Amino acid sequence: MKTRAITAFFFAIVMLGSFFLGAEVFTIFYLLLSLAGLYEFYTLVNTAGILPHKILGMVTGFLLFGAVAAFPFFPFDTKYLLLGIPIAVSVFLFELYRTAKNPFNNIAYTFLGLLFVVVPFCFFYALGYVRDEQFNFHLPLAFMLMLWASDTGAYLFGRKLGKTKLFERHSPKKTWEGFAGGILMSVLVAGIVSLFFTEISILIWAGMAVLIVTFGTLGDLVESMLKRSLDVKDSGNLLPGHGGLLDRFDGLLVAAPIVYVYLYLIFN
């Protein structure tokens, strides 16, 4: 627990710095974080004998995130997305020259990494621009605060009151009581956030909190399902006491796209 707490403290400082130090730092930080998460995903599936095309996948992830990051600053023509087609085709061509036993597993997991890791980080990054084309850290920061509150509430309530299993097959320790505690804690943080970030009503913040807890919990379960299918305990060991980046951001992977759509529909 001591190691876990120390890691969480320093990582929280780094995360907060990514919000407060401006658009450039925010962009670079989440670009690197998404690529590190993608690399961790590819390394993770390697343990099951799957051989994704890491370099092609990383280049595609860089271009994908770069296209999203460039959009608020430069006129962006969708025809440039066509550059991704030769890279996608090359994955199939490169696999032809391998002697892998299950070639389509390698191809599928190459693209799954992009869908599972990079795309959600793109949506999270876009939260900083969902209201207008000027960077505003309020929404991505609030997202993280509510996600952390959800994890904390689920842990505390689950440990003290947890009896009814939520989804025992994939996560034996999760309970409905912990889920309720996550909602309670996250909505409480939403109320506090609404006192400082007054451009959005408290009802919208509360709705965002409920979505984050609900789909963040599903993201946690999906990542647990992935690890169980590969017979591993943690997605990596980058964060002492926490495991890997995917272990730390599993809630974001499903919640970020849903929250973005929710806010986009409200603001547009």
C-alpha positions as CSV (number, residue, x, y, z in Angstrom):
1,M,0.0,0.0,0.0
2,K,2.9,2.4,0.7
3,T,4.4,1.8,-2.7
4,R,1.0,2.2,-4.3
5,A,0.4,5.5,-2.4
6,I,3.8,6.9,-3.4
7,T,3.3,6.0,-7.1
8,A,-0.2,7.5,-7.1
9,F,1.0,10.7,-5.5
10,F,3.8,11.4,-8.0
11,F,1.7,10.3,-10.9
12,A,-1.2,12.6,-9.9
13,I,1.3,15.5,-9.8
14,V,2.4,14.7,-13.4
15,M,-1.2,14.3,-14.5
16,L,-2.2,17.6,-13.0
17,G,0.7,19.3,-14.6
18,S,-0.5,18.1,-18.0
19,F,-3.7,20.1,-17.5
20,F,-2.3,23.3,-16.1
21,L,0.8,23.8,-18.3
22,G,-1.0,24.6,-21.5
23,A,-2.3,23.1,-24.7
24,E,1.2,22.1,-26.0
25,V,2.1,20.1,-22.9
26,F,-1.4,18.6,-22.8
27,T,-1.0,17.4,-26.5
28,I,2.5,16.0,-26.1
29,F,1.7,14.3,-22.8
30,Y,-1.4,12.4,-24.0
31,L,0.2,11.6,-27.4
32,L,3.1,9.9,-25.5
33,L,0.7,8.3,-23.0
34,S,-1.5,6.8,-25.8
35,L,1.5,5.4,-27.6
36,A,3.0,4.0,-24.4
37,G,-0.4,2.4,-23.7
38,L,-0.5,0.9,-27.2
39,Y,3.0,-0.5,-26.8
40,E,2.0,-2.0,-23.5
41,F,-1.0,-3.6,-25.2
42,Y,1.2,-5.1,-27.9
43,T,3.7,-6.4,-25.3
44,L,0.8,-7.8,-23.3
45,V,-0.6,-9.9,-26.1
46,N,2.9,-11.1,-27.0
47,T,2.7,-13.2,-23.8
48,A,0.0,-15.3,-25.5
49,G,2.1,-15.9,-28.6
50,I,0.4,-13.2,-30.6
51,L,2.7,-11.1,-32.8
52,P,1.1,-7.8,-33.6
53,H,2.9,-5.4,-36.0
54,K,4.2,-3.0,-33.4
55,I,6.0,-0.5,-35.6
56,L,3.2,-0.2,-38.1
57,G,0.7,0.0,-35.3
58,M,2.7,2.7,-33.4
59,V,3.1,4.8,-36.6
60,T,-0.7,4.5,-37.3
61,G,-1.4,5.5,-33.7
62,F,0.9,8.5,-34.0
63,L,-0.8,9.6,-37.2
64,L,-4.3,9.1,-35.7
65,F,-3.7,11.0,-32.6
66,G,-1.8,13.7,-34.6
67,A,-4.7,14.2,-36.9
68,V,-7.0,14.7,-33.9
69,A,-4.5,17.0,-32.2
70,A,-4.0,19.1,-35.4
71,F,-7.7,19.7,-36.0
72,P,-8.3,22.6,-33.5
73,F,-5.2,24.4,-34.9
74,F,-5.1,23.9,-38.6
75,P,-7.7,23.6,-41.4
76,F,-8.0,19.9,-41.8
77,D,-9.0,18.1,-45.0
78,T,-10.4,14.7,-44.4
79,K,-8.6,13.5,-47.5
80,Y,-5.4,13.3,-45.4
81,L,-6.9,10.4,-43.5
82,L,-6.4,8.4,-46.7
83,L,-2.7,8.3,-45.8
84,G,-3.7,5.7,-43.3
85,I,-4.9,3.3,-45.9
86,P,-1.4,2.3,-47.3
87,I,-0.3,1.6,-43.7
88,A,-3.4,-0.6,-43.0
89,V,-2.8,-2.5,-46.2
90,S,0.9,-3.0,-45.4
91,V,-0.1,-4.9,-42.2
92,F,-1.6,-7.5,-44.4
93,L,1.3,-7.5,-46.8
94,F,3.9,-7.9,-44.0
95,E,2.0,-10.8,-42.5
96,L,2.3,-12.6,-45.8
97,Y,6.0,-12.9,-45.3
98,R,5.8,-14.2,-41.8
99,T,5.6,-17.8,-40.9
100,A,3.1,-17.3,-38.0
101,K,0.7,-20.1,-37.1
102,N,-2.3,-17.7,-36.8
103,P,-1.6,-14.8,-39.1
104,F,-5.0,-13.2,-38.7
105,N,-4.7,-13.1,-34.9
106,N,-1.6,-10.9,-35.5
107,I,-3.4,-8.7,-37.9
108,A,-6.5,-8.4,-35.7
109,Y,-4.6,-7.5,-32.5
110,T,-2.6,-4.9,-34.4
111,F,-5.8,-3.0,-35.2
112,L,-7.5,-3.9,-31.9
113,G,-4.7,-2.1,-30.1
114,L,-5.5,1.1,-32.0
115,L,-9.3,0.8,-31.3
116,F,-8.9,-0.2,-27.7
117,V,-6.2,2.3,-26.6
118,V,-5.4,5.1,-29.0
119,V,-9.0,6.0,-30.1
120,P,-10.2,6.4,-26.5
121,F,-7.3,8.6,-25.7
122,C,-8.1,10.7,-28.8
123,F,-11.7,11.2,-27.4
124,F,-10.3,12.1,-24.0
125,Y,-7.9,14.6,-25.6
126,A,-10.8,16.1,-27.6
127,L,-12.6,16.9,-24.3
128,G,-10.3,19.9,-24.1
129,Y,-11.8,21.3,-27.2
130,V,-15.4,20.0,-27.2
131,R,-17.0,23.4,-26.4
132,D,-15.0,25.5,-28.9
133,E,-11.6,25.5,-30.6
134,Q,-9.8,27.1,-27.7
135,F,-8.2,24.7,-25.2
136,N,-10.0,24.5,-21.9
137,F,-8.6,22.0,-19.3
138,H,-11.8,22.1,-17.2
139,L,-13.6,19.1,-18.8
140,P,-10.6,16.7,-19.1
141,L,-9.5,17.6,-15.5
142,A,-13.0,17.1,-14.2
143,F,-13.2,13.8,-16.0
144,M,-10.0,12.5,-14.2
145,L,-11.2,13.8,-10.8
146,M,-14.5,12.0,-11.2
147,L,-12.8,8.9,-12.4
148,W,-10.4,8.9,-9.4
149,A,-13.3,9.6,-7.1
150,S,-15.2,6.6,-8.6
151,D,-12.2,4.3,-8.0
152,T,-11.8,5.6,-4.5
153,G,-15.5,5.3,-3.6
154,A,-15.8,1.8,-5.1
155,Y,-12.8,0.6,-3.1
156,L,-13.9,2.1,0.2
157,F,-17.5,1.1,0.0
158,G,-16.7,-2.3,-1.5
159,R,-14.2,-3.1,1.2
160,K,-16.6,-2.1,4.1
161,L,-20.0,-3.0,2.7
162,G,-19.4,-5.1,-0.3
163,K,-21.4,-8.3,-0.4
164,T,-23.2,-8.6,-3.7
165,K,-20.9,-9.5,-6.6
166,L,-21.1,-7.2,-9.6
167,F,-19.4,-9.5,-12.2
168,E,-17.7,-12.3,-10.5
169,R,-16.5,-14.1,-13.6
170,H,-14.2,-11.3,-14.7
171,S,-13.6,-9.4,-11.4
172,P,-14.4,-11.3,-8.2
173,K,-13.7,-8.3,-5.9
174,K,-16.1,-5.8,-7.5
175,T,-19.5,-5.5,-5.8
176,W,-22.7,-3.6,-6.4
177,E,-22.2,-1.8,-3.1
178,G,-18.8,-0.6,-4.4
179,F,-20.4,0.5,-7.6
180,A,-22.9,2.6,-5.7
181,G,-20.1,4.1,-3.6
182,G,-18.3,5.0,-6.8
183,I,-21.4,6.9,-8.0
184,L,-21.9,8.6,-4.7
185,M,-18.3,9.8,-4.5
186,S,-18.1,10.8,-8.2
187,V,-21.3,12.8,-8.0
188,L,-20.0,14.5,-4.8
189,V,-16.9,15.5,-6.7
190,A,-19.1,16.7,-9.6
191,G,-20.9,19.0,-7.2
192,I,-17.6,20.4,-5.9
193,V,-16.3,20.9,-9.5
194,S,-19.5,22.8,-10.4
195,L,-18.6,25.4,-7.7
196,F,-15.3,26.2,-9.5
197,F,-16.2,25.5,-13.1
198,T,-19.4,27.4,-13.4
199,E,-19.7,27.4,-17.2
200,I,-21.7,24.1,-16.9
201,S,-24.7,23.4,-14.7
202,I,-24.4,21.0,-11.8
203,L,-26.9,18.6,-13.5
204,I,-24.6,18.3,-16.6
205,W,-21.7,17.6,-14.3
206,A,-23.6,15.0,-12.3
207,G,-24.7,13.3,-15.5
208,M,-21.1,13.2,-16.6
209,A,-20.2,11.6,-13.3
210,V,-22.8,8.9,-13.6
211,L,-21.5,8.1,-17.1
212,I,-17.9,8.0,-16.0
213,V,-18.7,5.6,-13.1
214,T,-20.9,3.3,-15.3
215,F,-18.8,3.1,-18.3
216,G,-15.5,3.3,-16.4
217,T,-16.6,0.2,-14.5
218,L,-17.3,-1.5,-17.8
219,G,-13.9,-0.5,-19.0
220,D,-12.3,-2.0,-15.9
221,L,-14.2,-5.2,-16.5
222,V,-13.2,-5.3,-20.2
223,E,-9.6,-4.9,-19.3
224,S,-9.9,-7.7,-16.7
225,M,-11.5,-9.9,-19.4
226,L,-8.5,-9.2,-21.6
227,K,-6.0,-10.1,-18.9
228,R,-7.9,-13.2,-18.0
229,S,-8.0,-14.3,-21.6
230,L,-4.2,-13.9,-21.7
231,D,-3.7,-15.4,-18.2
232,V,-1.8,-12.4,-16.8
233,K,-2.3,-10.5,-13.6
234,D,-1.2,-7.0,-14.7
235,S,-1.0,-5.3,-18.0
236,G,2.6,-4.2,-17.2
237,N,4.9,-3.0,-14.4
238,L,5.5,0.6,-15.3
239,L,3.7,1.9,-12.2
240,P,4.9,0.2,-9.0
241,G,1.9,-1.0,-6.9
242,H,-0.5,-0.3,-9.8
243,G,0.7,-2.5,-12.6
244,G,0.7,-1.0,-16.1
245,L,-0.8,2.0,-17.8
246,L,-3.8,0.0,-19.0
247,D,-4.5,-1.0,-15.4
248,R,-4.4,2.7,-14.4
249,F,-6.5,4.0,-17.3
250,D,-8.9,1.1,-17.9
251,G,-11.9,3.2,-16.9
252,L,-11.0,5.9,-19.4
253,L,-10.9,3.4,-22.3
254,V,-14.6,2.9,-22.5
255,A,-15.9,6.0,-20.6
256,A,-14.0,8.7,-22.6
257,P,-15.8,8.2,-26.0
258,I,-19.2,8.0,-24.2
259,V,-18.6,11.2,-22.2
260,Y,-17.4,13.0,-25.3
261,V,-20.6,12.1,-27.2
262,Y,-22.7,13.2,-24.2
263,L,-21.0,16.6,-24.0
264,Y,-20.8,17.1,-27.8
265,L,-24.6,16.6,-28.0
266,I,-25.1,19.1,-25.2
267,F,-22.8,21.8,-26.7
268,N,-23.8,21.4,-30.3
